Amino acid sequence: MSWDNRPFKIHDIYDFVPEKIKPWILVIFVLIYQLSGGVYLAAVSDMTGSLGLRQEDILMAGYASLVGLSLTFVVMFRLKFAYTIKSSLLMTAGALILCNLIVIFTDSVPILVGVSFIAGFFRMWGTFACNTTIQLWITPKRDMAVWFVYIYLLVQGSIQLSGIATLYTAFLSTWEYMHWVIIALLLMVVLVTQGIFKRFVFMKKLPLYGIDWTGWILWATTIMAFIFVLNYGEHYDWFDSDYIRAGLALGVISLILNLWRASFIRHPLIELRTWTIKNVWLTFLLYILVDILLSPVHLFEHIYTEAILGYDALHLASLNWIVLAGTFVGAIFAYRVFAIRKWRYKTMTIIGFMLIAGYLMMMYFTIDFDLPKKMLVIPLLLRAAGYVIIAITFITALSGISFQIFPQTITIQAFVSASLGALLGSTLLHHLFNITAKKNFMLLSTNLDSVNQRVHQIGQGELFGVLQKQAIMVSMKELYGWLVILSLLSLMVFLFKASSLRPKALHPKFKSIRKSIKHQLKMDRLQN
């Protein structure tokens, strides 16, 4: 009997640990890995103040972590078949401890960015090592829809928990304490791994040769260059700056080199045919649309809750709890109707976009200067549930693709869903907001001259503050309105688009994946 057909058992853990507890140990490890990383974007304000850096510098480090995370997918199975889970856990936890220590004691932007990139890679490697070990415990039938519900519930839930923990920690002490807490948790992972895990080899190891590491570096350069342009563009006044022009040139040149190399080398990191698959480019474009619709999350919500409503860190943390609840609602809904009842991809996409459209409409009609916090509950729930439903649907849509290039498709989708997409949406909205706010400020101030007697009754500072808040509010409502129109137009397109596809893909056995990789390496050796 093969390992895949036996009753579920984790052979990597000693038998003195009860079998029912073993999977939960790995789930806790996954949560710790997901909470770890380079920098915590929820502590941007605290870090910029204490380190004397710009907000863009901290954001650059945060996005670098996400790029490192994204590039793990394309080599994830090679790492699994090269190391035991014990070795993987010890290496990844040790590397993350070192990364967190460096972040605490440095104020150098290049070091922060580089360390965060490395931390993102090891964070995802550790997460993947744990998750693949308990996959049959989560879904004995290897149903990809069920599997991705679990993955996104864990990932999105951890993001919110990380934000909550960071906000509370920064409020009660300083942002560095969050890193010390994570270091302590990672040390616990090392000690537990050393104590109860054994070096169990369920398949013969495969070496890491045959991987396109040059392509890996080039793709990292490409994405990081574009992130630099989008992140610093507004600060450096876009193409009036040599830095932005150089960043764009570097991104374009490295992208061309990537595509050129992929046209003739035997096994490029991302093959050209991968980009031509409909499910890949369609979900890529749809993710950009989703990120544009959700761009107020990264700009307007912060401006509104902090500058307009005056919320402190504790109130902001309480809003994260609402988003976390929405994540659970969306994941449970997707599990019941998508993973179990196999509703169509089209139906799930429409539901997700309807929830996002509902979020945008509620924000458009309700935001005001004295809005009670309870009025934000429903829109935040709708936004979180809608995004999770769409994310689960889009990643499951890739599962029907040949598993030889499936890791490549996940990497491509991660480029847009984890890093570039959100930054592109927020950068576009930020640029439009600056233009709209200036226009509305001038329109609102046209009657405020020396002829207007009410102007003399109010101090200039107070008058300017009120005028600025009014301009911000009107501009936010205007852009929310345009996003509502865009979301409704998208819904109309989906409604008229016919599709009967349902989730039915199963995850292949790891033995089969290893056999395929081994055959590929053998053919490479013969051709060389």
N, C-alpha and C positions, 0 to 999 in steps of 0.2 A: 504493500500500500504506500502511495506517495505521501509526502508531507502535506500536500495541499488537500488530500482527501481524508485525513485523519481528523478526529475531534479536536476542536481548537485548544491549543496549548502553547504557551510561550516557553520554548526550550532554552531561551537565552538567560532565564532566571532560575536560580537554584530551586529545587523541589521543596525546601523547607518553607518557602513562601507559599501561602494558600493560592490555588489557581484562580479563585475568584477575585483576589486582590491584585494580581499581576497586571491585568489591563488598566486598572485604575491608577496604578503607579505611573504607567506610561502616559496616561491622560494628564496627570498632574505635571509630568515632565514637559509635555507639549505646552501647557499653559505657561510654565516658567520660561520656556524658549520664546514663546510668543510675546511675553512681557519684556524680554531682553532686547537689546538693540544698541545702536550707536548713541543717538540723541533722542530725547523725547520731545516731540513737537508741541505737546501740551505745556511744556515749560519754556517755550520760546521767549516770552517776555522776561522771565527770571534770568535766563541764560544771557540774553543780550545785555541786560543791566549789569550782571556780575562779571562778565567776561569782556565787556566793552566792544562787542561785535554788533554787526548789523543783523536785522532779522533775516535778511536774505542769506547770510552766512550760515545761520543755524538751519534754515530750510534746505539749503544746499546739502548739508550733512545728512539731514533726514531723508531727502530723496536719494542720496547716494546709498543709504542703507536699503532702500526699496529696489534699487537697480541691482545691487549685489544679491538680494533675495530672488529677483526675477531670473537672474542668470544661473541660479542653482538648478532650476527645473531641467535644463537641457542636458545636464550631466548627472541627474539624481540617481538613475538606475545604475550608472557606472560606479558611483560612490557606494551604493548599496551592495553591489557584488564584489567590491574591492576590500571592504572592511566589515568586521563583525559589528553588531549593534553596540557592544561594550566599548570597542575602540572608537566608534563614531561618537558616542555620548561623552567619553572622556576628552576626546580632541575638541569637540565643539564647545562643551562647557568650559574647558580650559581656555580656549581662544576667546570666548565671550567675556570671561572674567578679566582677561588681559585688556580687551577692548574697553570695557567699562572703566578700568583703572586709568587708562590713558585719557579717556574723555574727561574724567574728573580733574586731572592735573595738567591739562593743556588748554591754551587759548589760541593755538595756531589753527587757522582755517583749513589749510591743506591737510594737516594731520587729522583734524576732526572729520573731514570728508573721506579721507582714505581709510581711517579706522572704522567709520560708519559703514562704508562699502564692505569691508571685510566682515564686520559684525553681521550685516544682512545675509551674507553668504553662509556663515556658520550657523546663524539662527535658523535658516531654512533647512540646512542639512540636518541639524538635530531634530527639527520638527518632522522631517520626512522619515528619518530613521525610526522614530517612535510610531508614527502613524502607519507606516507599512507593516510594522510588526503586529499591530492590532486590527488590520484591515478585515480579516475574516471574523473577528469578534464583532465588528460594527455591521458588516454585511456578509453573511456566510455565502450568499449567492454571487458576490462580487458585483452587485448592481452599482453602476457608476453614478446613477442619480442619487441613490441613498448615500453613497460615499461622499459626494460633493456637498450634500446637505450638511453632513457632519463637519466637513472641512470648513465650509463657510460660516457655519455657526460658531465654530471654534475660533477661526481667524477674526471675523468681525466682532465677536464677543470679546476677544482678547484685546483688540484695538480700543474698544470702549473702556474695558477694565484698566488698561494701561493709562489712558487719559485720566480716568477717575483717580487712580492711585497717585499719578504724578501731580495732579492738582491739589489733592489733600496733603501730600508730602511737602510740596513747595509752600503751601499755605501754613503748615504747622512748623516747618523748619526751613530748609533750603533745597534747591533742586538736586544738589549732590547726594542727598540722602536716599533718593530714589535709586541711584546707581549702587549705593552701598547695600540697600535691601536686595537688589537683583544679584549682586555679587554673593551675598549670603545664601540666597536661594540656589544659585548655580553651584556653590560649594557643597550644598546639600545634595544636589544631583550627582556631583563627583563622588561623594562619600557613599551614597546609596548605591550607585553604579558599581563602585569598587567592592562593596560588601555583598550584594545579592546577585550581580550579573556574572555570567561566565562567558568565556570566549567560545561560544557555540558556532560551529561552521555548518550550516545546513546545505550549502553548495560549495563547490570548489571556487576559490577566489579568482576573479578576473582582474588582470592588471589594468592600469589607467592609460596605457598607450593607445594610440589611434584616435584620441580626442583632438579636435581642432582648437588648441589653446590660443593660437594666433587669432582665429576668428572670434574666440571668446573675449580676448582683449580688445579687438576692434569693435565688437558690438557694445562692449562696456564704454569705450571711448565715444562711440556714436551717440548713445543715449545720454551719457553725462554731458556731452557738448550741447545737445539740444536742451537739456534741462538747465544748463548754465544760461543759455540765451533767454529762455522763458522766465527763469527766476530773477535774473539781474537786468532784464531788458528795460523795465520801467525805471529802475534806479539809475542806469547809465544812459537813459534817454535813447534807447534802442540803437538804430544804425548810425546815429551821430557819434557813437563810441567805437573806438578801435577794438575794445574788448569784445563787444557784441559781434562785430564783423569777423573777428578772428575766431570766436566760438562757433559761429555759423559756418564759416569756411571749414573748420576742423570737423564739424558734424557731417557736412555734405561730403567732404573728401573721404572720411572713414566709412560712410555709408556706401559710396561708390566702390571703394576697395572691397567692402564686404560682399556686395553683389557681384563684382567682377571675379573675386576669388571663388565664390560659390558656383560660378559657371564652368569651372574646369577642375577644381580639386575633387578627390574621390568622395570624401565625407565631410562636407562643410558643416559648421556648427548649426546653421539654419539653411536648408536647401532652398533653391529658387522655387521648386514646385510647391513648397509649403505655402508660399504667399499666394499661389493661384487657386488654392482650394476655397470654395465658396464660403464654407462655414468659418474659415479663418479670417478672410478679408471683410466678410459681412459683420461678424461679431466685433472686429477691430473698429470698423466705422461706427457701429451702433454704440460701442463703448464711448467713443468720442462724443456722440450725441448725448448719451446719458451724463457724461462728465460736464458737458456744457449746461445741461438742465440743472445739475446739482451743484454748479459752481457757486451759488450763493452760500453754500455751507461753509466754504473756506474764506468768504469775504463778508457778505452781508450779515450773516448770523453773528459774527464776531463784532462787527461795527454796531449792530443793533443792540445786542445784549450788553456790551461793555460801554460804548460811547453814549447811546441813547437811554437805555434802561438803567445803566450804572451797576450791573451785577458784579459781585466780587467772585473770588475763586470758588467759594463754597456753592454759590448759586449756579455757576457754570458746571460744576461737578454734578449737581442735581439734574441738570439738563442731560448730561451724559447717561444717567440712569434711565431716562426716558428713551433715549436712542438705543440703549442696550435692550430694553424691553421690546422695542420695535423690531430689533434684530431677531430676538427669540420668536416673536409672533410670525415674522416673515419666513423664518427657517422651518418652523412647525407647519405652517400652511403649505410650504413647498414640499415638505416631506409627505404630508397627507394626500395632496392632490397630484403632485408631480412625480414623486418617487414611487408612491404606492399605487395610486389610481391611473398613473401614466397619462395625465392630461397633455394636450399638444403643446409644442414649443410656442406656437403662435398665441395660444390662449394665455400661457404664462407670461409671455412678453407683453401682451396687452394689459394684463392685470398689473404687472410691474409699472408700466408707463402710466396707467390710470392712477396708481397710488402717488407717483411722483407729480403728476399733473394736479392731483388733489392737494399735495403739499404746497405747490407753487401758488395755487389759487387761494388757499387759506392764508398764506403769508401776504399775498397781494391785498386781500380784503380786510385783514385783521391788524396788521402792524400799525402801531400808533405810539405816541409819546408816553402813555400811561397804561400800556397793555398789561393785564395781570399775567403772572407766570403760567397759570393753569391753562391759558389760551394757547400756549405753545405746545401743550402736550400732544394734541391730535396731529398737527402738522409734522412734528418730529417723529411721531410713531409711523405716520404714513411714509415719510421719507426713508426711514431706516428699513421698514418692511419692504418697500418697493425696490430699494437697491439690492437687498439680499436675494429677493426673488429673481431679479434680472441677472445677478451674478451667478446664481446657481444654474439658471437656465442656459446662459451663454457658455459656461465652462462645460456643462453636460453636452452641449451641442458639438463640442470638439471630440467627444469620446467615441463617436462613430468613425473617426479617421484611423487609418492604419497605425498600429501602436509603434511602428518603427520611427514615425515622425511625430507621434503624439506629444512627446516632451518638447519638441520644437514649437508646436502650436500653443502649448501652455505658456512657453516663454514669450512668444509674440503677444499673446493676450495679456500677460503680466506686464509687459512694457507699457501698455496703454492703461490697464486697469489699476496698476499699483503706483505708477510714477508719472509718465508723460501725460496721460489723459486728464487727470485731476489738475495738474499744473497748467496744461493748455487751457482748460475751461476757466480756471480762476484768473489766469493772466489775461485772457480775452475779456472777461467780465470786469476785471480791474481797470483795464484800459478804457472800456466803454463807460464805466462808472466815473472815471476822472473827467472825461469829455462831457458827460451828461450833468455831473455836479457843477462844473464851471458854467455851463449854459443856464442851468436852473438858478444858480446863484446870481447871475446877471439879470435874469428875468424877474426874480423876486425883489431885487434891490433897485429896480427902475424908479419906484415912487419914493424911495428913501433919500430925499434931498433936503436942502435948507427950507424949501417952501412947506414941506410937511411938518406941521407943528408937533406931532407926536414924537418925531425924531429927537427934538430938544428935551423931551421929558425922560429919555432913556440914555444911560451912559453908552459911549461908543463901544466899549468892550462887551457889555451885556447885549447890545444890539447886534454886534457882529456874531456873538455866540448863538443867539436865537436864529439869526438869518442862516448861519452855517448849518445848524441842526435841521431847519426847514428844508434847505437845499438837499441835504443828505437824505432826508425822509422821502421827498418828492422823487429824487433820482432812483432810490431803491424801488419805490413803487412802480416807476416807469419801466425799469429793467425787469422787475418781476412780471409785469404785464407782457412784455415781449417774450419772456420765457414761457409764460402760460400759452401764448399763441403758438409758439414752436412745439410745445408738448402736445397740444390738441391737433396740430397738423400732422405730427408723427403718428398719433393714434389713428387718425383717418387713413393714413397710408397702410398701417398694419391691418386695419379692419377690411380693407379692400384687397389685401394680399392673401391669396389662397395658399394654405399649407396644412397637411394632415400628418406631419411627422410627429412621432412620439418617442420618448426616451426608452431605449431597449438595449443599449450597449452594456457589456459586461467586461470587467477588468480581467485581462488574461492572467494566467498563473505566472508567478515569478519564475518558475522553472522554464516556462516557454519564452519569457523575455530574455532570460540568461542564455538560453540556447540560441536565440536569434543573434544576440550580441557576440557570442562565441563564434558562431558561423561567419559573421561579418569580419571579425578579427582574423580568423583562419584564412579567409579569402584575400584579405589585405596582405597577409604574410606570403601567400603563394604568388600574388601579383608583384610583390616587391622582390 
